[in-house]
Amino acid sequence: MKDIKIIVATHKKYWMPSDPMYLPLHVGREGKKDLGYTGDDTGDNISLKNKNYCELTGLYWAWKNLDADYVGVAHYRRHFVDKRGGGSKQDKVLTQVQLEQILKETDIVLPKPRNYYIETNYSQYVHAHHAEDLDVTREILEEKYPSYVKAFDESMKRTYGHRFNMFVMQKEYFRQYCEWLFDILFELEKRLDISDYSENDARVFGFVSERLLDVWLDANHLKYENIAVQFMERQNWVKKGGSFLKRKFS
């Protein structure tokens, strides 16, 4: 079997997959009550940045502290699944045996893209957060990674994109992606004044990173496989749709 580790980012006790490739990781663990999971406050870490970086404190921890042939990120309420099977939501969560079949064809696995239909990636972000977040990110790319600017601009014009900061990658791709991503985000952190941001908007570096994954993939011409992702709890789609339209037209 391949050496695969998928961290399951969580901030509370929750159901966890029993498959040994999954590693429950308490993100933002620094100064918090022990949940009985591995904490992202061990080794080289940025656990204290969790309120602004969200699950990326777990991603950073995995980059610096995990050694596996493939590394991935999932969420306690959101998992890669094989929907062909029956049973409960938990029964559909992807197993290592199923994942290994997919990895015979690709080195990168991603969630199926989200389509906004009436919004571009840029306009959707601006209606939900602050335009400055993406505008300053583009400035950083122009200065530090100019070969990525074209991919950034093209991605911002699309109406679809990969979200959730979820993936599984072969370790060399994983290393390259993390080096690039955190170099940009740490610079963005220096340049943005988020002192007046709401609690939700202050999660800015997690939100921006969701928009950067496609930029990195496209600029490097990397192939990947999209697979289904399942939310483990019931979702109020009427409420979510209403919030989307309110942001769009307010």
C-alpha positions as CSV (number, residue, x, y, z in Angstrom):
1,M,0.0,0.0,0.0
2,K,1.1,3.6,-0.6
3,D,2.2,5.8,2.2
4,I,-0.7,8.3,2.4
5,K,-1.6,10.7,5.1
6,I,-4.7,12.9,5.0
7,I,-5.1,15.3,7.9
8,V,-8.6,15.9,9.0
9,A,-8.7,19.5,10.2
10,T,-10.9,20.0,13.2
11,H,-11.4,22.3,16.2
12,K,-13.8,20.1,18.1
13,K,-14.5,16.4,18.9
14,Y,-16.2,14.8,16.0
15,W,-16.7,11.6,14.1
16,M,-13.5,10.6,12.3
17,P,-12.8,8.0,9.6
18,S,-11.3,4.8,10.9
19,D,-9.1,4.2,7.9
20,P,-5.5,4.6,9.1
21,M,-4.6,7.0,6.3
22,Y,-6.6,9.7,8.1
23,L,-5.0,11.8,10.8
24,P,-7.3,13.9,12.9
25,L,-5.5,17.2,13.5
26,H,-6.6,19.8,16.1
27,V,-6.1,23.1,14.3
28,G,-5.6,26.2,16.3
29,R,-4.6,23.9,19.2
30,E,-2.2,26.4,20.9
31,G,-3.7,27.4,24.2
32,K,-6.8,25.3,23.7
33,K,-8.3,22.3,25.6
34,D,-6.8,19.0,24.5
35,L,-9.3,17.1,22.3
36,G,-7.2,13.9,22.3
37,Y,-6.1,14.5,18.7
38,T,-2.6,15.5,17.4
39,G,-2.3,19.2,17.7
40,D,-1.0,21.7,15.1
41,D,1.0,23.4,17.9
42,T,3.8,20.7,17.8
43,G,7.0,21.0,15.9
44,D,7.4,23.8,13.3
45,N,3.9,25.4,13.4
46,I,1.8,28.5,12.9
47,S,-1.0,27.3,15.3
48,L,-1.5,30.8,16.7
49,K,-2.5,32.2,13.3
50,N,-5.5,29.9,13.1
51,K,-8.2,32.6,13.4
52,N,-6.8,34.2,10.2
53,Y,-5.5,31.1,8.4
54,C,-8.2,28.5,9.2
55,E,-7.3,25.0,8.1
56,L,-4.0,26.3,6.7
57,T,-2.4,26.1,10.1
58,G,-3.0,22.3,9.7
59,L,-1.7,22.4,6.1
60,Y,1.5,24.2,7.3
61,W,1.9,21.7,10.1
62,A,1.6,18.8,7.6
63,W,4.2,20.4,5.3
64,K,6.7,20.8,8.1
65,N,6.0,17.7,10.2
66,L,4.6,14.9,8.1
67,D,6.6,12.5,5.9
68,A,4.5,10.5,3.5
69,D,4.5,9.8,-0.2
70,Y,1.1,11.5,-0.6
71,V,-0.3,14.2,1.7
72,G,-3.9,15.5,1.8
73,V,-6.3,17.8,3.6
74,A,-9.9,17.1,4.5
75,H,-12.2,18.7,7.1
76,Y,-14.1,17.2,10.0
77,R,-17.4,18.1,8.3
78,R,-16.3,17.7,4.7
79,H,-14.7,14.6,3.1
80,F,-13.8,13.1,-0.2
81,V,-16.3,10.3,-1.0
82,D,-17.2,7.5,-3.3
83,K,-20.9,8.1,-4.0
84,R,-21.3,4.8,-5.8
85,G,-21.6,2.9,-2.6
86,G,-24.7,2.7,-0.4
87,G,-25.1,3.2,3.3
88,S,-24.6,6.3,5.5
89,K,-22.5,9.4,4.7
90,Q,-19.8,7.9,6.9
91,D,-19.8,4.7,4.8
92,K,-19.1,6.7,1.6
93,V,-16.0,8.4,2.9
94,L,-13.1,7.5,0.6
95,T,-10.9,4.7,1.8
96,Q,-7.2,4.2,1.1
97,V,-8.0,1.2,-1.2
98,Q,-10.3,3.4,-3.3
99,L,-7.9,6.4,-3.3
100,E,-5.0,4.2,-4.5
101,Q,-7.1,3.2,-7.6
102,I,-7.4,6.9,-8.4
103,L,-3.7,7.6,-7.8
104,K,-2.8,5.1,-10.4
105,E,-4.0,7.7,-13.0
106,T,-2.9,11.0,-11.3
107,D,-0.7,12.5,-8.6
108,I,-3.2,15.1,-7.6
109,V,-6.8,14.7,-6.4
110,L,-9.1,17.6,-5.9
111,P,-12.8,18.3,-5.0
112,K,-15.2,18.8,-7.9
113,P,-15.1,22.6,-8.7
114,R,-17.8,24.9,-7.4
115,N,-19.7,26.8,-10.1
116,Y,-21.0,30.3,-9.4
117,Y,-22.8,30.6,-12.8
118,I,-23.7,34.3,-12.5
119,E,-20.4,35.4,-10.7
120,T,-16.8,35.3,-11.7
121,N,-14.3,34.1,-9.0
122,Y,-13.3,37.7,-8.6
123,S,-16.7,39.2,-8.3
124,Q,-17.9,36.4,-6.0
125,Y,-15.0,37.1,-3.6
126,V,-15.5,40.9,-3.7
127,H,-19.2,40.6,-2.9
128,A,-18.4,38.3,0.0
129,H,-15.2,39.9,1.3
130,H,-12.7,42.7,0.4
131,A,-11.4,43.4,-3.1
132,E,-8.1,44.5,-1.6
133,D,-7.4,40.9,-0.5
134,L,-7.1,39.7,-4.1
135,D,-5.8,43.0,-5.5
136,V,-2.8,42.9,-3.1
137,T,-2.3,39.2,-3.8
138,R,-2.0,40.0,-7.5
139,E,0.6,42.8,-6.7
140,I,2.6,40.2,-4.8
141,L,2.5,37.8,-7.7
142,E,3.7,40.5,-10.1
143,E,6.7,41.2,-7.9
144,K,7.6,37.7,-6.7
145,Y,6.1,35.3,-9.2
146,P,5.3,37.2,-12.5
147,S,4.9,34.0,-14.5
148,Y,1.8,33.2,-12.4
149,V,0.0,36.5,-13.2
150,K,-1.6,35.3,-16.4
151,A,-3.0,32.2,-14.7
152,F,-4.3,34.4,-11.8
153,D,-6.1,36.8,-14.2
154,E,-7.6,34.0,-16.2
155,S,-8.8,32.2,-13.0
156,M,-10.4,35.4,-11.7
157,K,-12.5,35.7,-14.8
158,R,-13.9,32.1,-14.6
159,T,-17.2,31.3,-12.9
160,Y,-15.9,28.1,-11.3
161,G,-13.0,27.0,-9.2
162,H,-11.7,24.5,-6.6
163,R,-12.6,25.4,-3.0
164,F,-12.3,24.2,0.6
165,N,-8.4,23.9,0.6
166,M,-8.9,20.2,0.1
167,F,-6.6,17.9,-2.0
168,V,-4.3,15.0,-2.1
169,M,-0.9,15.5,-3.7
170,Q,2.3,13.5,-4.3
171,K,4.8,14.7,-1.8
172,E,7.0,16.7,-4.2
173,Y,4.0,18.6,-5.6
174,F,2.8,19.1,-2.0
175,R,6.2,20.6,-1.0
176,Q,6.3,22.9,-4.0
177,Y,2.8,24.1,-3.5
178,C,3.3,24.9,0.2
179,E,6.5,26.8,-0.4
180,W,4.8,28.9,-3.0
181,L,1.6,29.4,-1.2
182,F,2.9,30.4,2.2
183,D,5.5,32.7,0.7
184,I,2.7,34.6,-0.8
185,L,0.4,34.5,2.2
186,F,3.0,35.6,4.7
187,E,3.8,38.6,2.4
188,L,0.1,39.3,2.1
189,E,-0.2,39.3,5.9
190,K,2.5,42.0,6.1
191,R,0.7,44.2,3.6
192,L,-3.0,43.9,4.6
193,D,-4.5,45.9,7.5
194,I,-7.3,43.6,8.7
195,S,-7.8,45.4,12.1
196,D,-11.3,46.5,11.0
197,Y,-12.3,43.2,9.4
198,S,-15.3,41.2,10.7
199,E,-14.5,37.9,12.4
200,N,-15.4,36.1,9.2
201,D,-13.4,38.3,6.9
202,A,-10.4,38.1,9.2
203,R,-10.1,34.5,8.0
204,V,-8.8,36.2,4.8
205,F,-5.7,34.0,4.3
206,G,-7.7,30.8,4.2
207,F,-10.1,32.4,1.7
208,V,-7.4,33.8,-0.5
209,S,-5.6,30.4,-0.6
210,E,-8.7,28.8,-2.0
211,R,-8.4,31.1,-5.0
212,L,-4.7,30.4,-5.4
213,L,-4.8,26.7,-5.8
214,D,-6.1,26.8,-9.4
215,V,-3.5,29.5,-10.2
216,W,-0.7,27.2,-9.1
217,L,-2.2,24.2,-11.0
218,D,-2.7,26.2,-14.2
219,A,0.6,28.0,-14.2
220,N,2.4,24.7,-13.8
221,H,0.2,22.8,-16.3
222,L,-0.6,20.1,-13.8
223,K,-3.1,17.3,-14.4
224,Y,-5.5,16.2,-11.6
225,E,-8.6,14.2,-10.9
226,N,-11.8,15.8,-9.5
227,I,-13.8,13.7,-7.1
228,A,-17.0,14.2,-5.1
229,V,-16.9,15.8,-1.7
230,Q,-19.7,15.4,0.9
231,F,-20.7,17.7,3.7
232,M,-21.3,15.5,6.7
233,E,-24.1,17.6,8.2
234,R,-27.4,18.8,6.8
235,Q,-27.2,22.1,4.8
236,N,-29.8,24.8,4.6
237,W,-29.7,25.5,0.9
238,V,-32.5,28.1,1.0
239,K,-30.5,30.1,3.6
240,K,-27.2,29.6,1.7
241,G,-28.8,30.7,-1.6
242,G,-30.4,33.7,0.1
243,S,-27.1,34.8,1.5
244,F,-25.5,34.5,-1.9
245,L,-28.1,36.6,-3.6
246,K,-28.0,39.2,-0.7
247,R,-24.2,39.6,-1.2
248,K,-24.6,39.8,-5.0
249,F,-27.2,42.6,-5.1
250,S,-26.5,44.5,-1.9
